[in-house]
């Protein structure tokens, strides 16, 4: 079933597979929670509760991890070949695409991402599974390496690392879990997953697709609950690997625990990326790509370049273009296919964005559009007006901290050396952009920016290329053969 992106769905007619649930997915079945508490799921567009999930406890985590450990050590999954696992990944991709409508609508009700965004979640998740399936030959080809100075050789084995704890955030709850799940499964690992508290329901649809694809019991497990559930998973003695996407403070906490336990960890954390606009940039082209690259998902995307660095010679022209582009994009009900900007995903984030706007005004930033809470029919939801802040200076809070909302700042630079210095004047290093007509010069600027990924005149994730952050933006990478390697344990067998 495919989502009709021309029709504005109404909440009272939505046919969703999950709303109020009391179970976790453990060892191939939905099992009642040992915990007695629940988490309510709120639609941020209306600020009303529409679903709930259980809060698990130590017993639930133990059951999930033990099921995964048994499936890894003695279950049929342990006996599969990489080619067989790749075939399973391809079946999962097909099953996910068959559930695209319910996946999109559930995701939109959880975090307010417009259906224009979530309607592509199933296809993107499927493409990630299909990409990693192509890497199966890398796991089956003998890797023989001669000794440099003797007649011996080493046979390098690539073994699955074991049970993996996978923890995803609320902004892209499907694809940021799948980027971990797909390589883990291809490697031969088993997993226990925990979605973020605001978005606990949509990934159950992925679990249903996995079950329909014939993945053996215990290979994939799902538990729900707050951050302390993640702590139990990270520290569980049978967990061999942790992968987390989320905030830098939580990432530091997880890294400390993994360091203490000598447990491998991949962390994809926050960002404060810059878009350097060169003097020869085509502003019409930049306008066409601005929202996708700099304000995607109502500004709730880790890698987007929410800091525009504009040359002094074209500053006001760029301010005018950015302002007109943002002001013209529709804000409204995320179930409306025409909506570009939806609500903040949850009340905590809504309050945080408003605090950042207050600080910007107090520190002298110039608001050229937006600047506060949405009014009128949107005022009952968690809507903040899409905002452009001009005359921002590096010491302002909005120039230094990740806002994670519909706010874009514009700073002025004198020359390209100054622009690069401003771009690198941050604790983060996740994404970045260079807008310019001179491709060779733009590449030089991109090389000088200290960040994990940089786009030239556009930004997109490539499943075949590593994606990860530098500095406070994380450890390790996802995607590409490098992302698969994070779920492998290497063994060298030396022989003559």
C-alpha positions as CSV (number, residue, x, y, z in Angstrom):
1,X,0.0,0.0,0.0
2,X,1.4,3.4,-1.0
3,X,0.6,6.7,0.7
4,X,-1.5,9.1,-1.3
5,X,0.6,12.2,-1.1
6,X,-2.1,14.3,-2.8
7,X,-4.7,13.8,0.0
8,X,-4.8,15.6,3.4
9,X,-5.5,12.8,5.8
10,X,-7.7,13.4,8.9
11,X,-6.8,12.1,12.3
12,X,-10.2,10.5,13.0
13,X,-10.0,8.3,9.9
14,X,-6.4,7.0,10.2
15,X,-6.1,3.2,10.2
16,X,-3.0,2.6,12.2
17,X,-1.7,-0.8,13.3
18,X,-0.5,0.4,16.7
19,X,-1.8,2.9,19.2
20,X,-2.0,1.7,22.8
21,X,0.2,-1.3,23.3
22,X,1.4,-3.2,26.4
23,X,4.1,-5.4,25.0
24,X,7.8,-5.6,24.0
25,X,9.0,-7.7,21.0
26,X,11.2,-10.4,22.5
27,X,12.2,-13.8,21.0
28,X,9.9,-13.5,18.0
29,X,6.7,-12.6,19.9
30,X,5.1,-9.6,21.5
31,X,5.3,-10.2,25.2
32,X,3.7,-8.4,28.2
33,X,6.0,-5.9,29.9
34,X,7.3,-6.7,33.3
35,X,7.2,-2.9,34.1
36,X,4.0,-1.4,35.2
37,X,4.4,2.1,34.0
38,X,3.5,3.5,30.5
39,X,4.7,6.3,28.2
40,X,2.1,8.4,26.5
41,X,2.6,9.2,22.8
42,X,1.6,12.7,21.9
43,X,0.7,14.2,18.5
44,X,2.7,17.5,18.6
45,X,0.5,19.1,16.0
46,X,-2.5,19.0,18.3
47,X,-0.7,18.4,21.6
48,X,-3.0,15.5,22.3
49,X,-2.3,11.9,23.5
50,X,-3.1,9.2,20.9
51,X,-1.0,6.2,21.9
52,X,1.0,4.6,24.7
53,X,3.7,2.0,25.2
54,X,5.1,0.2,28.3
55,X,8.1,1.2,30.3
56,X,10.3,-1.8,30.6
57,X,12.5,-2.8,33.5
58,X,15.6,-5.0,34.1
59,X,13.6,-8.2,33.6
60,X,12.5,-7.0,30.1
61,X,16.0,-6.1,29.1
62,X,17.4,-9.4,30.4
63,X,14.8,-11.3,28.5
64,X,15.6,-9.4,25.3
65,X,19.3,-9.6,25.6
66,X,19.2,-13.3,26.6
67,X,17.0,-14.1,23.5
68,X,19.5,-12.3,21.3
69,X,22.4,-14.1,22.9
70,X,20.8,-17.5,22.4
71,X,20.0,-16.7,18.8
72,X,23.6,-15.6,18.2
73,X,25.3,-18.5,19.8
74,X,23.0,-21.5,19.1
75,X,20.1,-20.4,16.9
76,X,19.7,-20.9,13.1
77,X,21.0,-17.3,12.5
78,X,24.4,-18.3,13.6
79,X,24.6,-20.9,10.9
80,X,23.6,-18.7,8.0
81,X,26.1,-17.5,5.4
82,X,26.5,-13.8,4.4
83,X,24.7,-14.6,1.1
84,X,21.8,-16.1,2.9
85,X,21.6,-13.1,5.3
86,X,21.7,-10.7,2.3
87,X,18.7,-12.6,0.8
88,X,16.9,-12.0,4.1
89,X,17.7,-8.3,3.9
90,X,16.2,-8.1,0.4
91,X,13.0,-9.7,1.7
92,X,12.9,-7.2,4.6
93,X,13.2,-4.4,2.1
94,X,10.2,-5.6,0.2
95,X,8.1,-6.1,3.4
96,X,8.9,-2.5,4.5
97,X,7.8,-1.0,1.3
98,X,4.6,-2.9,1.5
99,X,3.9,-1.0,4.8
100,X,4.8,2.4,3.6
101,X,1.5,4.1,4.4
102,X,1.1,3.0,8.0
103,X,4.8,3.6,8.6
104,X,4.5,7.2,7.3
105,X,1.4,8.1,9.2
106,X,2.5,6.6,12.5
107,X,5.8,8.4,12.2
108,X,4.1,11.7,11.5
109,X,1.7,11.4,14.5
110,X,4.7,10.6,16.7
111,X,7.0,13.5,16.0
112,X,5.2,15.9,13.7
113,X,7.4,15.3,10.6
114,X,5.4,16.3,7.6
115,X,4.1,13.4,5.4
116,X,6.1,15.1,2.6
117,X,9.1,13.8,4.7
118,X,7.8,10.6,6.2
119,X,6.3,9.3,2.9
120,X,9.9,8.5,1.9
121,X,10.8,6.7,5.1
122,X,9.9,3.2,3.9
123,X,11.7,3.6,0.5
124,X,14.8,5.0,2.2
125,X,14.8,2.2,4.8
126,X,14.4,-0.4,2.1
127,X,17.3,1.1,0.1
128,X,19.6,0.9,3.2
129,X,18.8,-2.8,3.5
130,X,19.4,-3.4,-0.2
131,X,22.7,-1.5,-0.1
132,X,24.1,-3.6,2.7
133,X,23.0,-6.7,1.0
134,X,25.4,-5.9,-1.8
135,X,28.3,-6.1,0.7
136,X,27.8,-9.8,1.4
137,X,30.7,-10.8,-1.0
138,X,33.1,-8.8,1.2
139,X,32.3,-11.2,4.1
140,X,32.7,-14.3,2.0
141,X,35.9,-13.6,0.0
142,X,39.1,-15.1,1.6
143,X,41.3,-12.2,2.8
144,X,44.9,-13.6,2.7
145,X,47.7,-11.3,3.5
146,X,51.4,-12.4,3.1
147,X,53.9,-11.6,5.8
148,X,56.0,-8.6,4.5
149,X,59.4,-10.3,5.2
150,X,58.8,-14.0,5.2
151,X,57.1,-16.9,3.5
152,X,54.1,-17.0,5.9
153,X,50.7,-15.6,5.4
154,X,47.7,-14.6,7.5
155,X,44.1,-15.5,6.9
156,X,41.9,-12.6,8.2
157,X,38.5,-13.7,9.4
158,X,35.6,-11.3,9.7
159,X,33.3,-12.6,12.5
160,X,30.1,-11.0,13.8
161,X,30.7,-9.1,17.0
162,X,27.8,-10.5,18.9
163,X,24.7,-9.0,20.5
164,X,24.3,-5.3,19.6
165,X,22.4,-2.6,21.6
166,X,20.9,-0.2,19.1
167,X,19.4,3.1,20.4
168,X,17.7,5.6,18.0
169,X,16.5,9.2,18.3
170,X,13.1,10.8,17.8
171,X,13.8,13.0,14.7
172,X,14.2,10.2,12.1
173,X,13.1,7.1,14.2
174,X,13.0,4.7,11.3
175,X,16.1,5.3,9.2
176,X,18.4,6.1,12.1
177,X,17.6,2.7,13.5
178,X,17.9,1.0,10.2
179,X,21.3,2.4,9.5
180,X,22.4,0.3,12.5
181,X,20.2,-2.7,12.1
182,X,21.0,-3.5,8.4
183,X,24.8,-3.8,8.8
184,X,24.4,-5.6,12.1
185,X,22.1,-8.3,10.5
186,X,24.3,-8.7,7.4
187,X,27.4,-9.2,9.7
188,X,25.5,-12.0,11.5
189,X,24.8,-10.2,14.7
190,X,21.6,-10.2,16.8
191,X,20.1,-7.0,18.3
192,X,18.1,-5.4,21.0
193,X,16.7,-2.1,19.9
194,X,15.2,0.9,21.9
195,X,13.5,3.7,20.1
196,X,13.3,7.2,21.7
197,X,10.5,7.8,24.2
198,X,8.5,10.2,22.0
199,X,8.6,7.8,18.9
200,X,8.1,4.3,20.2
201,X,5.4,3.0,17.9
202,X,6.5,3.4,14.3
203,X,9.4,0.9,14.5
204,X,7.0,-1.9,15.4
205,X,5.9,-1.8,11.8
206,X,9.6,-2.5,10.8
207,X,9.6,-5.4,13.3
208,X,6.5,-6.8,11.6
209,X,8.3,-6.5,8.3
210,X,11.3,-8.3,9.7
211,X,9.1,-11.1,11.1
212,X,7.3,-11.5,7.7
213,X,10.6,-11.7,6.0
214,X,11.4,-14.9,8.0
215,X,14.1,-13.6,10.4
216,X,14.5,-16.3,13.1
217,X,13.2,-15.7,16.6
218,X,15.5,-13.8,18.9
219,X,17.6,-12.2,16.2
220,X,15.7,-8.9,16.5
221,X,14.2,-7.6,19.8
222,X,12.5,-4.4,20.7
223,X,12.0,-2.8,24.1
224,X,10.5,0.6,25.1
225,X,11.1,3.0,27.9
226,X,13.0,6.1,28.9
227,X,16.8,6.7,29.0
228,X,17.4,4.3,31.9
229,X,16.4,1.4,29.7
230,X,19.2,2.4,27.4
231,X,21.6,2.4,30.4
232,X,20.5,-1.2,31.2
233,X,21.2,-2.2,27.6
234,X,24.5,-0.5,27.3
235,X,25.8,-2.1,30.6
236,X,24.3,-5.6,30.1
237,X,27.1,-8.2,30.4
238,X,25.9,-10.0,27.2
239,X,25.9,-7.0,25.0
240,X,29.0,-6.8,22.8
241,X,28.5,-3.6,20.8
242,X,26.5,-0.3,21.3
243,X,25.3,2.1,18.6
244,X,23.6,5.3,19.5
245,X,22.3,8.4,17.7
246,X,21.3,11.3,19.9
247,X,22.5,14.3,21.9
248,X,26.1,14.8,22.7
249,X,25.6,14.8,26.5
250,X,23.9,11.4,26.4
251,X,26.6,10.2,24.0
252,X,29.3,11.2,26.5
253,X,27.5,9.2,29.2
254,X,27.3,6.1,26.9
255,X,30.9,6.5,25.8
256,X,32.0,6.6,29.5
257,X,30.2,3.4,30.2
258,X,31.6,1.7,27.1
259,X,35.1,2.9,28.0
260,X,34.8,1.4,31.4
261,X,33.5,-1.9,29.9
262,X,35.9,-1.9,27.0
263,X,32.8,-2.2,24.7
264,X,32.9,-1.0,21.1
265,X,30.6,1.9,20.5
266,X,29.4,4.0,17.5
267,X,28.1,7.5,18.4
268,X,26.4,9.9,16.0
269,X,25.7,13.0,18.0
270,X,24.9,16.7,17.6
271,X,25.9,19.2,15.0
272,X,26.2,22.9,14.4
273,X,27.1,22.9,10.7
274,X,27.7,25.9,8.5
275,X,26.9,26.7,4.8
276,X,29.7,28.9,3.4
277,X,28.3,31.0,0.6
278,X,31.1,32.0,-1.8
279,X,30.9,35.3,-3.7
280,X,30.2,33.6,-7.0
281,X,27.3,31.5,-5.6
282,X,24.1,31.2,-7.7
283,X,21.5,32.4,-5.2
284,X,18.6,31.0,-7.3
285,X,20.2,27.6,-7.2
286,X,20.9,28.0,-3.5
287,X,17.3,29.0,-2.8
288,X,16.0,25.8,-4.5
289,X,18.1,23.6,-2.2
290,X,18.1,25.7,1.0
291,X,15.3,24.1,2.9
292,X,16.4,20.5,2.2
293,X,20.0,21.3,3.1
294,X,19.6,23.8,5.9
295,X,16.1,23.3,7.4
296,X,15.1,19.8,6.7
297,X,12.4,18.3,8.9
298,X,11.5,21.6,10.5
299,X,15.2,22.1,11.4
300,X,15.3,18.9,13.4
301,X,18.1,17.2,11.5
302,X,21.6,16.6,12.9
303,X,23.7,17.4,9.8
304,X,21.9,20.4,8.3
305,X,23.7,23.7,7.9
306,X,21.7,26.0,10.1
307,X,24.5,28.7,10.1
308,X,24.7,30.6,6.8
309,X,28.1,32.3,6.4
310,X,27.7,35.1,3.8
311,X,30.3,37.4,2.2
312,X,30.1,41.0,3.3
313,X,29.8,42.0,-0.4
314,X,26.5,40.1,-0.9
315,X,25.3,40.0,2.7
316,X,21.9,41.8,2.3
317,X,21.1,40.0,-1.0
318,X,21.6,36.6,0.8
319,X,19.6,37.7,3.8
320,X,16.8,38.7,1.5
321,X,16.9,35.4,-0.5
322,X,17.0,33.2,2.6
323,X,14.2,35.2,4.2
324,X,11.9,35.0,1.2
325,X,12.6,31.3,0.7
326,X,11.8,30.4,4.3
327,X,8.8,32.7,4.6
328,X,7.3,31.3,1.4
329,X,7.4,27.6,2.6
330,X,4.0,26.5,4.0
331,X,3.7,25.7,7.7
332,X,0.8,23.7,8.9
333,X,-0.7,20.3,9.7
334,X,2.0,17.7,9.0
335,X,-0.7,15.4,7.6
336,X,-1.2,17.9,4.8
337,X,1.1,16.9,1.8
338,X,1.7,20.6,1.1
339,X,3.2,21.3,4.5
340,X,6.9,22.0,4.6
341,X,7.3,23.1,8.2
342,X,5.5,21.1,10.9
343,X,5.6,21.4,14.7
344,X,8.5,20.8,17.2
345,X,8.5,17.1,17.9
346,X,7.8,17.4,21.6
347,X,7.2,19.9,24.4
348,X,10.8,19.8,25.7
349,X,12.2,20.7,22.3
350,X,9.5,23.4,21.7
351,X,10.5,25.1,24.9
352,X,14.2,24.9,24.1
353,X,13.7,26.5,20.7
354,X,11.7,29.4,22.2
355,X,14.5,29.9,24.8
356,X,17.1,30.2,22.0
357,X,14.9,32.7,20.1
358,X,14.6,34.8,23.3
359,X,18.4,34.8,23.7
360,X,18.9,35.8,20.1
361,X,16.7,38.8,20.4
362,X,18.3,39.8,23.7
363,X,21.8,39.5,22.2
364,X,20.9,41.7,19.2
365,X,20.1,39.4,16.4
366,X,17.7,40.8,13.7
367,X,14.6,38.8,13.0
368,X,13.7,39.0,9.3
369,X,10.8,36.5,9.4
370,X,9.1,34.5,12.2
371,X,10.6,34.8,15.6
372,X,8.1,33.2,18.0
373,X,5.2,30.9,18.5
374,X,2.8,30.2,15.7
375,X,-0.6,31.9,16.0
376,X,-4.1,31.2,14.8
377,X,-5.2,27.7,14.2
378,X,-1.7,26.4,14.9
379,X,-1.4,27.8,18.3
380,X,-2.8,24.7,20.0
381,X,0.1,22.6,18.7
382,X,3.8,22.8,19.3
383,X,4.4,25.1,16.3
384,X,7.1,27.7,16.1
385,X,7.3,30.1,13.2
386,X,10.1,29.4,10.7
387,X,12.6,32.0,11.7
388,X,15.6,33.7,10.0
389,X,18.1,35.6,12.2
390,X,20.4,38.1,10.6
391,X,23.3,40.1,12.1
392,X,24.3,37.0,14.2
393,X,27.8,37.1,15.7
394,X,29.9,34.1,16.7
395,X,29.6,34.7,20.4
396,X,25.8,34.6,20.4
397,X,24.1,31.5,21.9
398,X,22.3,30.7,18.7
399,X,25.6,30.7,16.8
400,X,27.2,28.2,19.2
401,X,24.5,25.8,20.3
402,X,22.4,23.3,18.3
403,X,18.9,24.7,18.2
404,X,17.1,21.7,16.5
405,X,14.2,23.8,15.3
406,X,13.0,25.9,12.4
407,X,15.7,28.6,13.0
408,X,18.4,29.6,10.6
409,X,21.1,32.2,11.4
410,X,23.2,34.3,9.0
411,X,26.7,35.6,9.8
412,X,28.9,37.8,7.8
413,X,32.5,37.0,6.8
414,X,35.2,39.2,5.2
415,X,37.1,36.6,3.1
416,X,37.3,32.9,2.6
417,X,39.9,32.4,5.3
418,X,37.5,34.1,7.7
419,X,34.6,32.0,6.5
420,X,36.6,28.8,7.1
421,X,37.6,30.0,10.6
422,X,34.0,30.7,11.5
423,X,32.9,27.3,10.2
424,X,35.5,25.6,12.3
425,X,34.9,27.7,15.3
426,X,32.6,25.1,16.9
427,X,32.8,22.1,19.1
428,X,30.9,20.0,16.6
429,X,31.9,18.6,13.2
430,X,29.1,16.6,11.5
431,X,27.9,18.3,8.3
432,X,28.6,21.4,6.1
433,X,27.9,23.0,2.8
434,X,29.8,25.1,0.3
435,X,27.7,27.1,-2.2
436,X,29.8,28.3,-5.2
437,X,30.0,28.3,-9.0
438,X,33.8,27.6,-9.1
439,X,33.8,23.9,-8.4
440,X,37.5,23.7,-7.9
441,X,37.6,26.5,-5.4
442,X,34.5,25.1,-3.6
443,X,36.3,21.8,-3.2
444,X,39.3,23.6,-1.7
445,X,37.0,25.2,0.8
446,X,35.2,21.9,1.6
447,X,38.6,20.3,2.2
448,X,39.4,23.0,4.7
449,X,36.3,22.6,6.8
450,X,36.9,20.2,9.8
451,X,33.8,18.1,9.6
452,X,32.8,14.5,8.8
453,X,30.7,15.4,5.6
454,X,30.5,18.4,3.3
455,X,28.2,19.0,0.4
456,X,29.0,21.2,-2.6
457,X,25.8,23.0,-3.7
458,X,23.7,20.3,-2.1
459,X,23.8,17.8,0.8
460,X,22.6,14.2,1.0
461,X,23.6,11.0,2.7
462,X,25.1,8.4,0.4
463,X,24.6,4.9,1.8
464,X,27.8,3.8,0.2
465,X,30.0,6.5,1.8
466,X,30.8,6.8,5.5
467,X,28.8,9.2,7.6
468,X,30.0,10.3,11.0
469,X,31.1,13.2,13.1
470,X,34.3,14.7,14.3
471,X,35.0,16.4,17.7
472,X,31.8,16.5,19.8
473,X,29.7,15.1,16.9
474,X,30.6,11.5,17.6
475,X,32.8,8.4,17.3
476,X,33.0,6.1,14.3
477,X,30.9,6.1,11.2
478,X,27.7,4.6,9.7
479,X,27.0,3.6,6.1
480,X,29.4,2.1,3.6
481,X,31.8,-0.8,4.1
482,X,33.1,1.2,7.1
483,X,29.7,1.1,8.7
484,X,29.6,-2.7,8.3
485,X,33.1,-3.0,9.8
486,X,31.7,-1.6,13.1
487,X,29.8,-4.9,13.6
488,X,32.7,-7.2,12.9
489,X,35.4,-8.7,15.0
490,X,38.6,-9.6,13.2
491,X,40.7,-12.7,13.7
492,X,44.1,-13.3,12.0
493,X,45.1,-16.9,11.5
494,X,48.8,-17.1,10.7
495,X,50.2,-20.0,8.7
496,X,53.1,-21.0,6.5
